[in-house]
């Protein structure tokens, strides 16, 4: 055991800082995209739920193809820069461009034209975001096998990511059309989206120059072909338990955040910024608390506790009197704080377990399969939001000559409360029940950690032998 402790990979503060900066860029664009997309196309531009549903279905189908494909490609990449960094660096400019294009749909165009603009730009943006998100996530378990180091990476990522989420929610609220403002041009909102795209692109490119990969996994591991990779991935029981829970978390994030503007505009009739303060302040304060929670309870139990707290807080939003809705948001924020740091550390354990089975580090395969199986939750949330609001009788701005309609029916108001609180809250509690079946715990987890450390020591030695062999071949004096 003493020997295996040598293989812990210590990360520099600089690595943790820049890893977090990339998370800021990702979160900035994704939070704007998730929160603003439904209200932008349905409420501002007047696209019906039917067309949004079709776009969501196509979007989900494309996600079913691109995530495992890019995961397999990155796992099998062999380059001077590594398996992940080249994709981080050279995809970032296209992420910024495609994100910007989403918000330049022609105002006043026919529904068919709006549909095609929404669909094509969503697909292009999502392809770039898939690549960036996949390789950035894959770096975390690959950079170190230490749970403590991974947790510090996750905290850095969560803190910077939270800043990105907050700015991503607040910035559109400054520039989006308010009451009586839809008649004027959407130019201010669109210019703010240009700024968001450029900033995200810059910080992601910067990270690609500052974070260094571990070369042993690129040059010692022998990659599996696509079908073998899929077979090993899809026969991992820990992965299926994780992905079932994570599907619900993805759905919760998409449906709750995608309707927070509706909550502020129609239910509380206050600035969305105020609601976000109630939600994100406890979330920010709770992120550093995740570290002692994990040390005291372990990853798995800590995740369950946070799911319970968040679920109760979200459900309460559907039933509390309007003036007490902020209380529900505070409790929900505390519960959500744990999800920002703990969730993907559980996936890291799944990947460690797989390396024992296959002999290969396959972060790309698992992050790709995870996205394949969880991203449809975003499409489900987008369609369900539009469907519930339409069926509940919400009168949109587009239906009211561009003016916000404040005297909504009780059914419309409860429809908003349901998609912000009740539905995601129940989903969070369901995620807790699913984690009861997660098998990587106790003695099995302890033995896994010991084996993975020995395996990484052997791979480091194999890389050293390969490099020494190349030096001998290139230097005739050695021969």
C-alpha positions as CSV (number, residue, x, y, z in Angstrom):
1,X,0.0,0.0,0.0
2,X,2.9,2.4,0.8
3,X,4.2,1.9,-2.7
4,X,0.9,2.7,-4.4
5,X,0.6,6.0,-2.7
6,X,3.5,7.3,-4.9
7,X,1.3,7.3,-8.0
8,X,-1.1,10.0,-6.7
9,X,-0.9,12.8,-9.2
10,X,-0.6,16.2,-7.5
11,X,-2.0,19.1,-9.4
12,X,-0.6,22.7,-9.4
13,X,-2.8,25.6,-8.3
14,X,-2.4,27.0,-11.8
15,X,-3.9,23.8,-13.3
16,X,-6.9,24.0,-11.0
17,X,-7.4,27.7,-11.8
18,X,-7.4,27.3,-15.6
19,X,-9.5,24.2,-15.5
20,X,-12.1,26.3,-13.6
21,X,-11.8,29.1,-16.2
22,X,-12.8,26.7,-19.0
23,X,-15.8,25.8,-16.9
24,X,-16.7,29.5,-16.7
25,X,-16.7,29.7,-20.5
26,X,-18.9,26.6,-20.8
27,X,-21.3,27.6,-18.1
28,X,-21.6,31.1,-19.5
29,X,-22.9,30.0,-22.9
30,X,-24.9,27.0,-21.6
31,X,-26.8,28.9,-19.0
32,X,-27.8,31.6,-21.5
33,X,-28.8,28.9,-24.0
34,X,-30.9,26.9,-21.6
35,X,-32.6,29.9,-19.8
36,X,-33.2,32.2,-22.8
37,X,-34.0,29.8,-25.6
38,X,-37.6,28.9,-24.7
39,X,-38.7,32.4,-23.9
40,X,-36.8,33.8,-26.9
41,X,-38.4,31.7,-29.5
42,X,-41.9,31.1,-28.0
43,X,-42.6,34.3,-26.1
44,X,-40.6,36.9,-28.1
45,X,-40.7,35.5,-31.6
46,X,-44.0,33.6,-31.4
47,X,-42.9,30.1,-32.4
48,X,-45.5,27.6,-31.5
49,X,-45.0,24.6,-29.2
50,X,-45.5,22.2,-32.1
51,X,-42.5,23.6,-34.0
52,X,-40.4,23.7,-30.8
53,X,-41.3,20.1,-30.2
54,X,-40.1,19.0,-33.6
55,X,-36.9,20.9,-33.2
56,X,-36.4,19.3,-29.8
57,X,-36.9,15.8,-31.3
58,X,-34.4,16.4,-34.1
59,X,-32.0,17.9,-31.6
60,X,-32.2,14.8,-29.4
61,X,-31.6,12.5,-32.4
62,X,-28.5,14.3,-33.3
63,X,-27.3,14.1,-29.7
64,X,-27.7,10.4,-30.0
65,X,-25.0,10.3,-32.7
66,X,-22.5,13.0,-31.9
67,X,-21.6,12.3,-28.3
68,X,-20.4,8.7,-28.4
69,X,-18.8,9.4,-31.8
70,X,-16.7,12.3,-30.5
71,X,-16.0,10.4,-27.3
72,X,-14.5,7.5,-29.3
73,X,-12.5,9.9,-31.5
74,X,-10.9,11.7,-28.6
75,X,-10.0,8.5,-26.8
76,X,-8.3,7.3,-29.9
77,X,-6.5,10.5,-30.8
78,X,-2.7,10.5,-30.6
79,X,-1.1,13.9,-31.0
80,X,1.8,15.9,-29.6
81,X,-0.7,18.0,-27.6
82,X,-2.5,14.9,-26.3
83,X,-6.0,13.4,-26.6
84,X,-8.1,16.3,-25.3
85,X,-6.3,19.6,-25.6
86,X,-6.4,19.9,-29.5
87,X,-10.2,19.7,-29.5
88,X,-10.5,22.2,-26.6
89,X,-8.3,24.7,-28.5
90,X,-9.6,24.5,-32.0
91,X,-13.3,24.0,-31.4
92,X,-13.6,27.0,-29.1
93,X,-13.9,29.6,-32.0
94,X,-16.7,27.7,-33.6
95,X,-18.5,27.4,-30.3
96,X,-18.5,31.2,-29.9
97,X,-19.7,31.7,-33.5
98,X,-22.5,29.1,-33.5
99,X,-23.8,30.3,-30.1
100,X,-24.1,33.9,-31.5
101,X,-26.0,32.7,-34.5
102,X,-28.7,31.1,-32.4
103,X,-29.9,34.6,-31.4
104,X,-30.0,36.2,-34.8
105,X,-33.2,34.6,-36.0
106,X,-35.1,37.1,-38.2
107,X,-37.8,38.9,-36.2
108,X,-41.2,38.8,-37.8
109,X,-40.3,35.8,-40.1
110,X,-42.8,33.0,-40.8
111,X,-42.9,30.1,-38.4
112,X,-41.3,27.7,-40.8
113,X,-38.3,30.1,-41.2
114,X,-38.0,30.5,-37.5
115,X,-38.1,26.8,-37.1
116,X,-35.3,26.1,-39.5
117,X,-33.1,28.9,-38.1
118,X,-33.7,27.5,-34.5
119,X,-33.0,23.9,-35.6
120,X,-29.9,24.5,-37.7
121,X,-28.2,26.9,-35.3
122,X,-29.1,24.6,-32.3
123,X,-27.5,21.6,-34.0
124,X,-24.3,23.5,-34.9
125,X,-23.9,25.0,-31.4
126,X,-24.6,21.7,-29.7
127,X,-22.0,19.9,-31.8
128,X,-19.3,22.4,-30.7
129,X,-20.5,22.4,-27.1
130,X,-20.5,18.6,-27.1
131,X,-16.8,18.5,-28.1
132,X,-15.8,21.2,-25.6
133,X,-17.9,19.7,-22.8
134,X,-16.7,16.2,-23.4
135,X,-13.0,16.9,-23.5
136,X,-13.1,19.3,-20.6
137,X,-15.0,16.8,-18.4
138,X,-12.7,14.0,-19.5
139,X,-9.7,15.8,-18.3
140,X,-10.9,15.8,-14.6
141,X,-10.6,12.1,-13.8
142,X,-7.7,11.7,-16.2
143,X,-5.4,14.3,-14.6
144,X,-5.3,12.6,-11.2
145,X,-6.5,9.4,-9.5
146,X,-6.8,11.1,-6.1
147,X,-10.3,11.7,-4.9
148,X,-9.1,14.7,-3.0
149,X,-7.4,16.3,-6.0
150,X,-10.4,15.5,-8.2
151,X,-12.6,17.2,-5.6
152,X,-10.5,20.3,-5.6
153,X,-10.7,20.3,-9.4
154,X,-14.4,20.0,-9.1
155,X,-14.7,22.8,-6.6
156,X,-12.6,25.1,-8.9
157,X,-14.8,24.1,-11.8
158,X,-18.0,24.6,-9.8
159,X,-17.0,28.0,-8.4
160,X,-16.0,29.4,-11.8
161,X,-19.0,27.6,-13.4
162,X,-21.3,29.2,-10.9
163,X,-20.0,32.6,-11.8
164,X,-20.6,31.7,-15.5
165,X,-24.1,30.6,-14.7
166,X,-25.0,33.7,-12.7
167,X,-23.7,36.0,-15.4
168,X,-25.4,33.9,-18.0
169,X,-28.7,34.4,-16.3
170,X,-28.3,38.0,-15.3
171,X,-26.9,39.4,-18.5
172,X,-29.9,38.5,-20.7
173,X,-32.2,40.0,-18.0
174,X,-30.4,43.4,-18.5
175,X,-30.9,43.3,-22.3
176,X,-33.9,41.2,-23.0
177,X,-37.2,43.0,-24.0
178,X,-39.2,44.0,-21.0
179,X,-42.9,45.2,-20.8
180,X,-43.7,47.2,-23.9
181,X,-40.2,46.7,-25.4
182,X,-40.8,44.0,-28.0
183,X,-41.8,46.5,-30.7
184,X,-38.2,47.8,-30.7
185,X,-35.3,46.0,-32.1
186,X,-33.7,43.1,-30.3
187,X,-30.3,44.5,-31.2
188,X,-29.2,45.1,-27.5
189,X,-29.9,41.5,-26.6
190,X,-28.1,40.2,-29.7
191,X,-25.0,42.4,-29.0
192,X,-24.8,41.0,-25.5
193,X,-24.9,37.5,-27.0
194,X,-22.0,38.4,-29.2
195,X,-20.0,39.4,-26.1
196,X,-20.9,36.2,-24.4
197,X,-19.7,34.1,-27.3
198,X,-16.4,35.9,-27.6
199,X,-15.6,35.8,-23.9
200,X,-16.4,32.0,-23.7
201,X,-14.2,31.3,-26.7
202,X,-11.3,33.3,-25.2
203,X,-11.2,31.6,-21.8
204,X,-11.5,28.1,-23.3
205,X,-8.6,28.7,-25.7
206,X,-6.5,30.1,-22.8
207,X,-7.1,26.9,-20.8
208,X,-5.9,24.8,-23.6
209,X,-2.5,26.5,-23.3
210,X,-2.2,26.1,-19.6
211,X,-3.5,22.6,-18.7
212,X,-1.2,19.7,-19.6
213,X,-2.4,16.1,-20.2
214,X,-0.9,12.9,-18.8
215,X,0.9,11.3,-21.7
216,X,0.9,7.7,-20.5
217,X,-2.8,7.2,-21.4
218,X,-2.2,8.4,-24.9
219,X,0.9,6.3,-25.7
220,X,0.6,3.2,-23.5
221,X,-3.1,2.3,-23.7
222,X,-4.2,0.3,-26.7
223,X,-7.5,1.8,-27.9
224,X,-10.6,-0.3,-28.3
225,X,-12.6,-0.2,-31.5
226,X,-16.0,1.5,-31.4
227,X,-18.1,-1.7,-30.9
228,X,-15.9,-3.1,-28.1
229,X,-15.9,0.3,-26.5
230,X,-19.7,0.5,-26.6
231,X,-20.0,-3.0,-25.3
232,X,-17.8,-2.4,-22.2
233,X,-19.4,0.9,-21.6
234,X,-23.0,-0.3,-21.8
235,X,-22.3,-3.4,-19.7
236,X,-21.1,-1.4,-16.7
237,X,-23.7,-1.5,-13.9
238,X,-22.2,1.5,-12.0
239,X,-22.5,3.5,-15.2
240,X,-26.2,2.7,-15.7
241,X,-27.0,3.7,-12.1
242,X,-25.0,6.9,-12.5
243,X,-26.5,7.8,-15.9
244,X,-30.1,7.2,-14.7
245,X,-29.5,9.7,-11.8
246,X,-27.7,12.1,-14.1
247,X,-30.5,12.1,-16.7
248,X,-32.8,13.4,-14.0
249,X,-30.3,16.1,-12.9
250,X,-29.9,17.2,-16.5
251,X,-33.7,17.4,-16.9
252,X,-34.0,19.3,-13.6
253,X,-31.4,21.9,-14.7
254,X,-33.0,22.4,-18.1
255,X,-36.6,22.7,-17.1
256,X,-36.2,24.7,-13.9
257,X,-33.7,27.2,-15.3
258,X,-35.4,27.4,-18.6
259,X,-38.6,28.7,-16.9
260,X,-37.2,31.0,-14.2
261,X,-37.9,34.1,-16.3
262,X,-41.6,33.0,-16.5
263,X,-41.6,32.7,-12.7
264,X,-40.3,36.3,-12.3
265,X,-42.4,37.8,-15.1
266,X,-45.8,36.2,-14.3
267,X,-45.8,34.6,-10.8
268,X,-43.8,36.8,-8.5
269,X,-43.9,39.8,-10.9
270,X,-40.4,40.8,-9.7
271,X,-37.1,41.1,-11.4
272,X,-35.6,37.8,-12.4
273,X,-32.4,39.1,-10.9
274,X,-33.9,39.0,-7.4
275,X,-35.0,35.4,-7.8
276,X,-31.5,34.4,-9.0
277,X,-30.0,36.0,-6.0
278,X,-32.1,33.8,-3.7
279,X,-31.2,30.8,-5.7
280,X,-27.5,31.3,-6.4
281,X,-26.3,32.9,-3.1
282,X,-26.9,29.7,-1.1
283,X,-25.6,27.7,-4.0
284,X,-22.4,29.7,-4.0
285,X,-22.1,29.4,-0.2
286,X,-22.8,25.7,-0.3
287,X,-20.1,24.7,-2.9
288,X,-17.2,25.0,-0.4
289,X,-19.2,23.0,2.1
290,X,-19.2,20.0,-0.3
291,X,-15.6,19.2,0.6
292,X,-16.2,18.6,4.3
293,X,-19.5,16.9,3.5
294,X,-17.6,14.4,1.2
295,X,-14.8,13.9,3.8
296,X,-17.3,13.1,6.5
297,X,-20.0,11.1,4.6
298,X,-18.2,10.0,1.4
299,X,-19.2,10.9,-2.1
300,X,-22.2,8.7,-2.4
301,X,-23.9,9.6,0.9
302,X,-23.2,13.3,0.4
303,X,-24.8,13.2,-3.0
304,X,-28.0,11.7,-1.5
305,X,-28.2,14.3,1.2
306,X,-28.0,17.1,-1.4
307,X,-30.6,15.5,-3.6
308,X,-33.0,15.3,-0.6
309,X,-32.5,19.0,0.3
310,X,-32.8,20.2,-3.3
311,X,-35.9,18.1,-4.0
312,X,-37.8,19.4,-1.0
313,X,-36.9,23.0,-1.8
314,X,-38.0,22.7,-5.4
315,X,-41.3,21.0,-4.6
316,X,-42.2,23.7,-2.1
317,X,-42.0,26.4,-4.9
318,X,-45.1,24.9,-6.4
319,X,-47.2,25.4,-3.2
320,X,-45.8,28.2,-1.2
321,X,-47.6,31.6,-1.1
322,X,-45.9,34.0,-3.6
323,X,-44.1,36.0,-0.9
324,X,-42.5,32.8,0.4
325,X,-41.2,31.5,-2.9
326,X,-37.8,32.9,-2.1
327,X,-37.6,30.5,0.8
328,X,-38.1,27.6,-1.5
329,X,-35.4,29.0,-3.8
330,X,-32.9,29.2,-1.0
331,X,-33.4,25.6,0.1
332,X,-33.2,24.5,-3.5
333,X,-30.0,26.4,-4.0
334,X,-28.4,24.6,-1.0
335,X,-29.4,21.2,-2.5
336,X,-28.1,22.1,-5.9
337,X,-24.8,23.2,-4.6
338,X,-23.7,19.7,-4.0
339,X,-24.5,18.7,-7.5
340,X,-22.0,21.1,-8.9
341,X,-19.1,19.4,-7.2
342,X,-20.0,15.8,-6.4
343,X,-21.9,14.4,-9.4
344,X,-19.0,13.8,-11.9
345,X,-16.7,12.6,-9.2
346,X,-19.0,9.6,-9.1
347,X,-18.5,9.2,-12.8
348,X,-14.8,9.3,-12.2
349,X,-15.1,6.3,-10.0
350,X,-17.1,4.5,-12.7
351,X,-14.3,5.2,-15.2
352,X,-11.7,3.9,-12.7
353,X,-13.8,0.7,-12.4
354,X,-13.8,0.3,-16.1
355,X,-10.1,0.8,-16.4
356,X,-9.6,-2.3,-14.2
357,X,-11.9,-4.2,-16.6
358,X,-10.4,-3.1,-19.9
359,X,-6.9,-1.8,-19.1
360,X,-7.7,1.5,-20.8
361,X,-8.6,5.0,-19.6
362,X,-11.8,5.7,-21.6
363,X,-13.1,9.0,-20.2
364,X,-14.2,10.1,-23.7
365,X,-16.3,6.9,-24.1
366,X,-18.1,7.4,-20.8
367,X,-18.6,11.1,-21.1
368,X,-19.9,10.6,-24.6
369,X,-22.2,7.8,-23.6
370,X,-23.4,9.8,-20.6
371,X,-24.2,12.7,-22.9
372,X,-25.9,10.4,-25.3
373,X,-28.2,9.1,-22.6
374,X,-28.8,12.4,-20.7
375,X,-28.9,15.2,-23.3
376,X,-32.3,14.0,-24.5
377,X,-33.5,15.3,-21.1
378,X,-32.8,18.9,-22.4
379,X,-35.0,18.3,-25.4
380,X,-37.7,16.8,-23.1
381,X,-37.5,19.8,-20.8
382,X,-37.7,22.2,-23.7
383,X,-40.8,20.5,-25.2
384,X,-42.4,20.0,-21.8
385,X,-42.0,23.6,-20.9
386,X,-43.6,24.8,-24.1
387,X,-46.4,22.1,-24.0
388,X,-47.4,22.7,-20.3
389,X,-47.4,26.5,-20.7
390,X,-49.5,26.3,-23.9
391,X,-51.9,23.8,-22.4
392,X,-52.3,25.7,-19.1
393,X,-53.4,28.8,-21.1
394,X,-50.5,31.1,-20.8
395,X,-51.0,34.3,-22.8
396,X,-47.6,35.1,-24.3
397,X,-46.3,38.5,-25.4
398,X,-46.5,37.5,-29.0
399,X,-50.3,36.7,-28.5
400,X,-50.8,40.1,-26.7
401,X,-49.3,42.4,-29.4
402,X,-45.9,42.4,-27.8
403,X,-47.1,43.4,-24.3
404,X,-46.6,41.3,-21.2
405,X,-50.0,40.0,-19.9
406,X,-49.9,40.0,-16.1
407,X,-53.5,38.8,-15.4
408,X,-52.8,35.2,-16.2
409,X,-55.2,32.4,-15.1
410,X,-54.6,30.3,-12.1
411,X,-53.9,27.3,-14.3
412,X,-51.3,29.2,-16.2
413,X,-49.6,30.3,-13.0
414,X,-49.6,26.8,-11.6
415,X,-48.2,25.6,-14.9
416,X,-45.2,27.9,-14.4
417,X,-44.8,26.8,-10.7
418,X,-44.9,23.1,-11.8
419,X,-42.1,23.4,-14.4
420,X,-40.0,25.5,-12.1
421,X,-40.5,23.5,-8.9
422,X,-42.9,20.5,-8.6
423,X,-41.7,18.5,-11.6
424,X,-37.9,19.0,-11.1
425,X,-38.3,18.5,-7.3
426,X,-39.9,15.1,-7.8
427,X,-37.2,14.2,-10.3
428,X,-34.5,15.1,-7.7
429,X,-36.1,12.7,-5.2
430,X,-36.2,10.0,-7.8
431,X,-32.5,10.5,-8.4
432,X,-31.9,9.9,-4.7
433,X,-33.8,6.6,-4.8
434,X,-31.8,5.5,-7.9
435,X,-28.5,6.0,-6.0
436,X,-29.5,3.4,-3.5
437,X,-28.3,0.9,-6.2
438,X,-24.9,2.4,-6.9
439,X,-22.4,-0.5,-6.3
440,X,-19.1,1.3,-5.9
441,X,-18.9,1.7,-2.1
442,X,-17.4,0.2,1.0
443,X,-14.7,-2.5,0.5
444,X,-15.3,-2.7,-3.3
445,X,-14.4,1.0,-3.6
446,X,-11.3,0.7,-1.4
447,X,-10.0,-2.3,-3.4
448,X,-10.7,-0.4,-6.6
449,X,-8.6,2.6,-5.5
450,X,-5.7,0.4,-4.6
451,X,-5.7,-1.4,-7.9
452,X,-6.0,1.7,-10.0
453,X,-3.0,3.3,-8.3
454,X,-0.9,0.3,-9.0
455,X,-2.0,0.2,-12.6
456,X,-1.1,3.9,-13.1
457,X,2.3,3.3,-11.7
458,X,2.9,0.5,-14.2
459,X,1.7,2.8,-17.1
460,X,4.1,5.5,-16.0
461,X,6.9,3.0,-16.1
462,X,5.8,1.7,-19.5
463,X,5.8,5.3,-20.9
464,X,9.3,5.9,-19.5
465,X,10.5,2.7,-21.3
466,X,8.9,3.8,-24.6
467,X,10.6,7.2,-24.4
468,X,14.0,5.7,-23.5
469,X,13.7,3.3,-26.4
470,X,13.0,6.2,-28.8
471,X,16.0,8.1,-27.4
472,X,18.2,5.1,-28.1
473,X,16.9,4.7,-31.6
474,X,17.5,8.4,-32.4
475,X,20.9,8.7,-30.8
476,X,23.6,6.4,-32.5
477,X,26.0,7.1,-29.6
478,X,23.7,5.2,-27.2
479,X,23.6,2.2,-29.5
